Amino acid sequence: MKLEILSLLSLALLAGCSQSGGEKARTLADEALPVRTIAVTNAIFERSVSVQGSLESVDSAIVSARIPGPLLRVCVDLGDVVKAGETTLFEVDPVTVSNQVVIARETAATARARVAVAEANVAKAGAVAKKAARDAERFGRLHAEGRVSDNEWERAETQRETAQADEAVAAASLRLARQQVSQAEAQLSIAERQLSDATVRAPCDGVVSARLREPGEMVGAGTPVVKVNGTAQLKALAFLPARHFAEIVPGETEVEISTRGGERGASSTSESRTVIAAKSPAIDERLRVFEIKALVDGSAEAAPGAMADFRVVLERREGVSVPQEAVLSRAAGTVVFLAGADGTAKETPVTVGLRDGGRAEILSGLRPGDPVIVQGQTQLYDSRKIAVR
């Protein structure tokens, strides 16, 4: 009898507990879940590829000696900033070419003096020729009158012809003298240019990246002495996979280039957006890549030899946009939850396109203005009560 009473009490207790749990579950189901929504909008989406590359100088020069001789001095050192046409890089001992300039100047002066002598000879020969012509004309009249002999008349004619020939020789000598002046002046110009070449200035704005010779060393024409890298504008070079070759259009395809630099532990970033200036005309058969090039302005961070991050924009389009966290994977597929007018969540299947910058492009399933749930969505199911805050 006691056992029967205990059994009945136990069943009554269990029934009471079961009824309490069911009521609690129904209470939670009926309770509205706090959520936050935003309106669906349109946005610009970009399909891009990211790679790493490097920066090189557009203007880069290995500056060499132009004349042979001992290196007199090197005026710059590694890291020095130079300005085109103004900063002296180095000097070669000019003694030899200085002597050549002196000799060339004397030779030119002598040639000019010869021209003066030749001009005087032309004037003299001209005067003699005129006198001989007048004498020959006079003797011709006298010969016609029978007042001079044939011999005297012939001698006058011969003197006229000789004077004319002498005049022609004097004129030719003058032309030769003038040509010699031109040659001497050209030699002088070459010697003076060689003298000026003893002092070499920077060919471009930039920074000295290498000092290859020291004062006292013998150098020949063409011996490298200093290397200068231009910093005003840089080439940004990188390689892309072959599958993107047809998508890259020089002068149109945009690229974002960022470089990082730092001083005394503080890092900074330089970013620029430009277009791809050129791409290699062929794909590397072994590596299956091709090279792209863009131009960027130099800065403290963007220096020759620095690494650079490239983001090449392959496609840009406008589309329906939602935050990426609003898109969920459920048994039915890819969905978002919308806030219904009846105070419940509406599970909505969507098709996702591009993902860019924390946002997802929705190709189908949503329209601009739809209230998509962006907070609390992970706890939702279709038709659950919600409280929009």
Rosetta blueprint (number, residue, H / E / L):
1 M L
2 K H
3 L H
4 E H
5 I H
6 L H
7 S H
8 L H
9 L H
10 S H
11 L H
12 A H
13 L H
14 L H
15 A H
16 G H
17 C H
18 S H
19 Q H
20 S H
21 G H
22 G H
23 E H
24 K H
25 A H
26 R H
27 T H
28 L H
29 A H
30 D H
31 E L
32 A L
33 L E
34 P E
35 V E
36 R E
37 T E
38 I E
39 A E
40 V L
41 T E
42 N E
43 A E
44 I E
45 F E
46 E E
47 R E
48 S E
49 V E
50 S E
51 V E
52 Q E
53 G E
54 S E
55 L E
56 E E
57 S E
58 V L
59 D L
60 S E
61 A E
62 I E
63 V E
64 S E
65 A L
66 R L
67 I L
68 P L
69 G E
70 P E
71 L E
72 L E
73 R E
74 V E
75 C L
76 V L
77 D L
78 L L
79 G L
80 D L
81 V E
82 V E
83 K L
84 A L
85 G L
86 E L
87 T L
88 T E
89 L E
90 F E
91 E E
92 V E
93 D L
94 P L
95 V H
96 T H
97 V H
98 S H
99 N H
100 Q H
101 V H
102 V H
103 I H
104 A H
105 R H
106 E H
107 T H
108 A H
109 A H
110 T H
111 A H
112 R H
113 A H
114 R H
115 V H
116 A H
117 V H
118 A H
119 E H
120 A H
121 N H
122 V H
123 A H
124 K H
125 A H
126 G H
127 A H
128 V H
129 A H
130 K H
131 K H
132 A H
133 A H
134 R H
135 D H
136 A H
137 E H
138 R H
139 F H
140 G H
141 R H
142 L H
143 H H
144 A H
145 E H
146 G L
147 R L
148 V L
149 S L
150 D H
151 N H
152 E H
153 W H
154 E H
155 R H
156 A H
157 E H
158 T H
159 Q H
160 R H
161 E H
162 T H
163 A H
164 Q H
165 A H
166 D H
167 E H
168 A H
169 V H
170 A H
171 A H
172 A H
173 S H
174 L H
175 R H
176 L H
177 A H
178 R H
179 Q H
180 Q H
181 V H
182 S H
183 Q H
184 A H
185 E H
186 A H
187 Q H
188 L H
189 S H
190 I H
191 A H
192 E H
193 R H
194 Q H
195 L H
196 S H
197 D H
198 A L
199 T E
200 V E
201 R E
202 A L
203 P L
204 C L
205 D L
206 G E
207 V E
208 V E
209 S E
210 A E
211 R E
212 L L
213 R L
214 E L
215 P L
216 G L
217 E L
218 M E
219 V E
220 G L
221 A L
222 G L
223 T L
224 P E
225 V E
226 V E
227 K E
228 V E
229 N E
230 G L
231 T L
232 A L
233 Q E
234 L E
235 K E
236 A E
237 L E
238 A E
239 F E
240 L E
241 P E
242 A H
243 R H
244 H H
245 F H
246 A H
247 E H
248 I L
249 V L
250 P L
251 G L
252 E L
253 T L
254 E E
255 V E
256 E E
257 I E
258 S E
259 T E
260 R E
261 G E
262 G E
263 E E
264 R L
265 G L
266 A E
267 S E
268 S E
269 T E
270 S E
271 E E
272 S E
273 R E
274 T E
275 V E
276 I L
277 A L
278 A E
279 K E
280 S L
281 P L
282 A L
283 I L
284 D L
285 E L
286 R L
287 L L
288 R L
289 V E
290 F E
291 E E
292 I E
293 K E
294 A E
295 L E
296 V E
297 D E
298 G L
299 S L
300 A L
301 E L
302 A L
303 A L
304 P L
305 G L
306 A L
307 M E
308 A E
309 D E
310 F E
311 R E
312 V E
313 V E
314 L E
315 E E
316 R E
317 R E
318 E E
319 G E
320 V E
321 S E
322 V E
323 P E
324 Q H
325 E H
326 A H
327 V L
328 L E
329 S E
330 R E
331 A L
332 A L
333 G E
334 T E
335 V E
336 V E
337 F E
338 L E
339 A E
340 G L
341 A L
342 D L
343 G L
344 T E
345 A E
346 K E
347 E E
348 T E
349 P E
350 V L
351 T E
352 V E
353 G E
354 L E
355 R E
356 D E
357 G L
358 G L
359 R E
360 A E
361 E E
362 I E
363 L E
364 S E
365 G L
366 L L
367 R L
368 P L
369 G L
370 D L
371 P E
372 V E
373 I E
374 V E
375 Q E
376 G L
377 Q H
378 T H
379 Q H
380 L L
381 Y L
382 D L
383 S L
384 R L
385 K E
386 I E
387 A E
388 V E
389 R L
